[in-house]
Amino acid sequence: MPRNKGFIGWLMLDIIALAFLKYFFNWSVIDAANSEQGKNTIKYVKDVLNVIWFYVRPSALYIWGIIVTFLPARQSIL
């Protein structure tokens, strides 16, 4: 039987994993991100995501426009 975990479960798992890394291995995400290699890695990932978004954005906006047209209009109470 498959078990479904929600967002909070994954968030708690990430926090516990980071605490485990800090306590047992004295490794910090902030220290890793502030290092020169960490900054270069973050910049690289950001550039890759920007390129992907550049190509995906028109299709995503088109599909979003179609979805919005099928949503019922909200009527204001006032």
DSSP file (Angstrom, degrees, kcal/mol; ACC not computed):
  #  RESIDUE AA STRUCTURE BP1 BP2  ACC     N-H-->O    O-->H-N    N-H-->O    O-->H-N    TCO  KAPPA ALPHA  PHI   PSI    X-CA   Y-CA   Z-CA
    1    1 A M              0   0    0      0, 0.0     2,-0.1     0, 0.0     0, 0.0   0.000 360.0 360.0 360.0 125.0    0.0    0.0    0.0
    2    2 A P        -     0   0    0      0, 0.0     2,-0.5     0, 0.0     0, 0.0  -0.411 360.0-142.6 -72.1 143.6    1.6    3.3   -1.0
    3    3 A R        -     0   0    0     -2,-0.1     2,-0.5     2,-0.0     0, 0.0  -0.915   8.7-150.4-106.4 129.2    2.1    6.0    1.6
    4    4 A N        -     0   0    0     -2,-0.5     2,-0.4     0, 0.0     0, 0.0  -0.864   9.9-165.0 -99.8 127.6    1.6    9.6    0.7
    5    5 A K        -     0   0    0     -2,-0.5     2,-0.1     1,-0.0    -2,-0.0  -0.896  11.9-139.8-109.9 143.2    3.6   12.2    2.6
    6    6 A G     >  -     0   0    0     -2,-0.4     4,-1.7     1,-0.1     5,-0.2  -0.244  32.4 -90.2 -91.6-177.1    2.7   15.8    2.5
    7    7 A F  H  > S+     0   0    0      1,-0.2     4,-2.4     2,-0.2     5,-0.2   0.874 124.0  54.8 -61.1 -41.6    4.8   18.9    2.2
    8    8 A I  H  > S+     0   0    0      1,-0.2     4,-2.6     2,-0.2    -1,-0.2   0.883 105.6  53.7 -63.9 -38.4    5.2   19.3    6.0
    9    9 A G  H  > S+     0   0    0      2,-0.2     4,-2.1     1,-0.2    -1,-0.2   0.921 110.8  45.0 -61.6 -44.7    6.6   15.8    6.2
   10   10 A W  H  X S+     0   0    0     -4,-1.7     4,-2.3     2,-0.2    -2,-0.2   0.885 112.1  52.9 -67.3 -37.8    9.2   16.5    3.6
   11   11 A L  H  X S+     0   0    0     -4,-2.4     4,-2.2     2,-0.2    -2,-0.2   0.925 110.3  47.0 -63.4 -44.4   10.1   19.8    5.3
   12   12 A M  H  X S+     0   0    0     -4,-2.6     4,-2.5     1,-0.2    -1,-0.2   0.897 110.7  52.6 -64.3 -40.1   10.5   18.1    8.7
   13   13 A L  H  X S+     0   0    0     -4,-2.1     4,-2.4     1,-0.2    -2,-0.2   0.903 109.5  49.3 -61.8 -41.6   12.7   15.4    7.1
   14   14 A D  H  X S+     0   0    0     -4,-2.3     4,-2.5     2,-0.2    -2,-0.2   0.909 111.0  49.3 -63.8 -42.8   14.9   18.1    5.5
   15   15 A I  H  X S+     0   0    0     -4,-2.2     4,-2.3     2,-0.2    -2,-0.2   0.913 112.3  47.7 -64.5 -42.5   15.3   19.9    8.8
   16   16 A I  H  X S+     0   0    0     -4,-2.5     4,-2.5     2,-0.2    -1,-0.2   0.905 111.5  50.8 -64.8 -41.0   16.2   16.7   10.6
   17   17 A A  H  X S+     0   0    0     -4,-2.4     4,-2.5     2,-0.2    -2,-0.2   0.910 111.0  48.0 -63.8 -42.1   18.7   15.8    7.9
   18   18 A L  H  X S+     0   0    0     -4,-2.5     4,-2.3     2,-0.2    -1,-0.2   0.893 112.0  49.4 -65.9 -39.0   20.4   19.2    8.1
   19   19 A A  H  X S+     0   0    0     -4,-2.3     4,-2.7     2,-0.2     5,-0.2   0.901 110.5  51.5 -64.9 -39.9   20.5   19.0   11.9
   20   20 A F  H  X>S+     0   0    0     -4,-2.5     4,-2.6     2,-0.2     5,-0.5   0.931 110.6  48.0 -60.6 -46.9   22.1   15.5   11.5
   21   21 A L  H  X5S+     0   0    0     -4,-2.5     4,-1.6     1,-0.2     6,-1.4   0.904 114.5  46.1 -61.7 -42.1   24.7   16.8    9.1
   22   22 A K  H  X5S+     0   0    0     -4,-2.3     4,-0.8     4,-0.2    -2,-0.2   0.914 117.2  42.8 -67.3 -43.0   25.6   19.7   11.4
   23   23 A Y  H  <5S+     0   0    0     -4,-2.7    -2,-0.2    -5,-0.2    -3,-0.2   0.940 126.0  28.1 -72.6 -48.0   25.7   17.6   14.6
   24   24 A F  H  <5S+     0   0    0     -4,-2.6    -3,-0.2    -5,-0.2    -2,-0.2   0.813 136.1  24.3 -88.3 -30.7   27.6   14.6   13.3
   25   25 A F  H  <<S-     0   0    0     -4,-1.6    -3,-0.2    -5,-0.5    -2,-0.2   0.419  92.4-127.7-115.7  -0.7   29.7   16.0   10.5
   26   26 A N     <  +     0   0    0     -4,-0.8     2,-0.5    -5,-0.3    -4,-0.2   0.897  58.9 147.5  51.8  44.7   30.0   19.7   11.4
   27   27 A W        -     0   0    0     -6,-1.4     2,-0.4    -9,-0.1    -1,-0.2  -0.944  29.7-165.3-114.5 129.3   28.7   20.6    7.9
   28   28 A S     >  -     0   0    0     -2,-0.5     4,-2.1     1,-0.1     5,-0.1  -0.933  21.9-147.4-118.9 136.5   26.6   23.7    7.4
   29   29 A V  H  > S+     0   0    0     -2,-0.4     4,-2.5     2,-0.2     5,-0.2   0.891 103.1  52.8 -64.5 -39.6   24.5   24.6    4.4
   30   30 A I  H  > S+     0   0    0      2,-0.2     4,-1.8     1,-0.2    -1,-0.2   0.915 109.5  47.7 -65.4 -42.7   25.2   28.3    4.9
   31   31 A D  H  > S+     0   0    0      1,-0.2     4,-0.8     2,-0.2    -1,-0.2   0.899 112.8  49.7 -63.8 -39.3   28.9   27.7    5.1
   32   32 A A  H >< S+     0   0    0     -4,-2.1     3,-0.5     1,-0.2     6,-0.4   0.897 111.7  47.8 -65.7 -40.0   28.8   25.6    1.9
   33   33 A A  H 3< S+     0   0    0     -4,-2.5    -1,-0.2     1,-0.2    -2,-0.2   0.802 109.7  53.7 -71.6 -28.6   26.7   28.3    0.1
   34   34 A N  H 3< S+     0   0    0     -4,-1.8    -1,-0.2    -5,-0.2    -2,-0.2   0.608  90.1  96.1 -82.3 -11.4   29.1   31.0    1.2
   35   35 A S  S <X S-     0   0    0     -4,-0.8     4,-2.5    -3,-0.5     5,-0.2  -0.311  89.0-111.6 -73.0 163.7   32.2   29.2   -0.2
   36   36 A E  H  > S+     0   0    0      1,-0.2     4,-2.2     2,-0.2     5,-0.2   0.915 119.0  47.6 -63.7 -43.6   33.5   30.1   -3.7
   37   37 A Q  H  > S+     0   0    0      1,-0.2     4,-2.4     2,-0.2    -1,-0.2   0.891 111.4  51.8 -64.7 -39.1   32.5   26.7   -5.1
   38   38 A G  H  > S+     0   0    0     -6,-0.4     4,-2.5     2,-0.2    -2,-0.2   0.908 109.3  49.3 -63.8 -42.1   29.0   27.0   -3.5
   39   39 A K  H  X S+     0   0    0     -4,-2.5     4,-2.3     1,-0.2    -1,-0.2   0.905 111.8  49.1 -63.6 -40.8   28.5   30.4   -5.0
   40   40 A N  H  X S+     0   0    0     -4,-2.2     4,-2.3     2,-0.2    -2,-0.2   0.892 111.7  49.3 -65.7 -38.7   29.6   29.2   -8.4
   41   41 A T  H  X S+     0   0    0     -4,-2.4     4,-2.5     2,-0.2     5,-0.2   0.919 111.3  48.5 -66.1 -43.6   27.2   26.2   -8.1
   42   42 A I  H  X S+     0   0    0     -4,-2.5     4,-2.3     1,-0.2    -2,-0.2   0.901 112.3  49.3 -63.0 -41.1   24.3   28.4   -7.1
   43   43 A K  H  X S+     0   0    0     -4,-2.3     4,-2.5     2,-0.2    -2,-0.2   0.910 111.2  49.9 -64.1 -42.2   25.0   30.7  -10.0
   44   44 A Y  H  X S+     0   0    0     -4,-2.3     4,-2.4     2,-0.2    -2,-0.2   0.933 111.8  46.8 -62.5 -47.1   25.2   27.8  -12.5
   45   45 A V  H  X S+     0   0    0     -4,-2.5     4,-2.5     1,-0.2    -1,-0.2   0.902 112.2  51.5 -62.4 -41.1   21.9   26.3  -11.3
   46   46 A K  H  X S+     0   0    0     -4,-2.3     4,-2.2    -5,-0.2    -1,-0.2   0.915 110.4  48.5 -61.8 -43.6   20.2   29.8  -11.5
   47   47 A D  H  X S+     0   0    0     -4,-2.5     4,-2.1     2,-0.2    -2,-0.2   0.903 111.4  49.8 -64.2 -41.2   21.5   30.2  -15.0
   48   48 A V  H  X S+     0   0    0     -4,-2.4     4,-2.4     1,-0.2    -2,-0.2   0.924 111.6  48.2 -63.8 -44.0   20.2   26.8  -16.1
   49   49 A L  H  X S+     0   0    0     -4,-2.5     4,-2.6     1,-0.2    -1,-0.2   0.871 109.9  52.8 -65.3 -36.1   16.8   27.5  -14.5
   50   50 A N  H  X S+     0   0    0     -4,-2.2     4,-2.0     2,-0.2    -1,-0.2   0.906 110.2  47.5 -64.6 -41.0   16.6   30.8  -16.3
   51   51 A V  H  X S+     0   0    0     -4,-2.1     4,-1.4     2,-0.2    -2,-0.2   0.925 113.0  48.2 -65.5 -44.3   17.4   29.2  -19.7
   52   52 A I  H  X S+     0   0    0     -4,-2.4     4,-2.2     1,-0.2     3,-0.4   0.932 112.2  49.0 -60.8 -45.7   14.8   26.5  -19.1
   53   53 A W  H  X S+     0   0    0     -4,-2.6     4,-2.7     1,-0.2    -1,-0.2   0.852 104.1  60.6 -63.7 -34.5   12.2   29.1  -18.0
   54   54 A F  H  < S+     0   0    0     -4,-2.0    -1,-0.2     1,-0.2    -2,-0.2   0.893 113.8  35.8 -58.8 -40.3   13.0   31.2  -21.1
   55   55 A Y  H  < S+     0   0    0     -4,-1.4     4,-0.4    -3,-0.4    -2,-0.2   0.786 122.6  43.6 -84.3 -28.9   11.9   28.3  -23.4
   56   56 A V  H  X S+     0   0    0     -4,-2.2     4,-2.6    -5,-0.2     3,-0.3   0.771  94.5  80.1 -87.2 -27.5    9.0   27.0  -21.2
   57   57 A R  H  X S+     0   0    0     -4,-2.7     4,-2.8     1,-0.2     5,-0.3   0.867  89.5  50.1 -53.7 -49.0    7.4   30.4  -20.3
   58   58 A P  H  > S+     0   0    0      0, 0.0     4,-2.0     0, 0.0    -1,-0.2   0.927 115.1  44.1 -59.6 -42.4    5.5   31.0  -23.5
   59   59 A S  H  > S+     0   0    0     -4,-0.4     4,-2.6    -3,-0.3     5,-0.2   0.915 113.8  50.4 -66.6 -41.5    3.9   27.5  -23.4
   60   60 A A  H  X S+     0   0    0     -4,-2.6     4,-2.6     1,-0.2    -1,-0.2   0.911 111.6  47.7 -63.7 -42.5    3.2   27.8  -19.7
   61   61 A L  H  X S+     0   0    0     -4,-2.8     4,-2.2    -5,-0.2    -1,-0.2   0.876 111.6  51.0 -66.9 -36.5    1.5   31.2  -20.1
   62   62 A Y  H  X S+     0   0    0     -4,-2.0     4,-1.7    -5,-0.3    -2,-0.2   0.941 113.0  44.5 -63.8 -47.8   -0.6   29.9  -23.0
   63   63 A I  H  X S+     0   0    0     -4,-2.6     4,-2.4     1,-0.2    -2,-0.2   0.897 112.2  52.9 -64.4 -40.2   -1.8   26.9  -21.0
   64   64 A W  H  X S+     0   0    0     -4,-2.6     4,-2.6     1,-0.2    -1,-0.2   0.897 106.5  53.7 -61.9 -39.7   -2.4   29.1  -18.0
   65   65 A G  H  X S+     0   0    0     -4,-2.2     4,-1.5     1,-0.2    -1,-0.2   0.883 109.1  48.4 -61.7 -38.4   -4.5   31.4  -20.2
   66   66 A I  H  X S+     0   0    0     -4,-1.7     4,-1.1     2,-0.2    -2,-0.2   0.915 111.5  49.8 -67.1 -43.1   -6.6   28.4  -21.3
   67   67 A I  H >X S+     0   0    0     -4,-2.4     4,-0.7     1,-0.2     3,-0.6   0.915 109.0  52.1 -61.6 -43.0   -7.1   27.2  -17.7
   68   68 A V  H >< S+     0   0    0     -4,-2.6     3,-0.6     1,-0.2    -1,-0.2   0.848 103.4  57.8 -64.9 -34.1   -8.2   30.7  -16.5
   69   69 A T  H 3< S+     0   0    0     -4,-1.5    -1,-0.2     1,-0.2    -2,-0.2   0.807 106.8  49.0 -67.5 -27.0  -10.8   30.9  -19.3
   70   70 A F  H << S+     0   0    0     -4,-1.1    -1,-0.2    -3,-0.6    -2,-0.2   0.598  89.7  98.2 -88.1 -11.1  -12.5   27.7  -18.0
   71   71 A L  S << S-     0   0    0     -4,-0.7     2,-0.1    -3,-0.6     3,-0.1  -0.549  84.9-108.4 -75.5 140.9  -12.5   28.8  -14.3
   72   72 A P        -     0   0    0      0, 0.0     2,-0.2     0, 0.0    -1,-0.1  -0.425  36.6-108.4 -68.4 143.9  -15.8   30.3  -13.2
   73   73 A A        -     0   0    0     -2,-0.1     2,-0.3    -4,-0.1    -4,-0.0  -0.496  30.0-124.3 -72.7 137.7  -15.8   34.0  -12.6
   74   74 A R        -     0   0    0     -2,-0.2     2,-0.5    -3,-0.1    -1,-0.1  -0.635  19.3-142.8 -81.7 139.5  -16.0   35.1   -9.0
   75   75 A Q        -     0   0    0     -2,-0.3     2,-0.2     2,-0.0     3,-0.0  -0.884  16.6-124.4-104.5 134.3  -18.8   37.5   -8.2
   76   76 A S        -     0   0    0     -2,-0.5     0, 0.0     1,-0.1     0, 0.0  -0.488   4.5-146.8 -76.3 142.4  -18.1   40.2   -5.7
   77   77 A I              0   0    0      1,-0.2    -1,-0.1    -2,-0.2    -2,-0.0   0.831 360.0 360.0 -75.3 -33.5  -20.3   40.5   -2.6
   78   78 A L              0   0    0     -3,-0.0    -1,-0.2     0, 0.0    -2,-0.0   0.492 360.0 360.0 -75.4 360.0  -20.0   44.2   -2.5
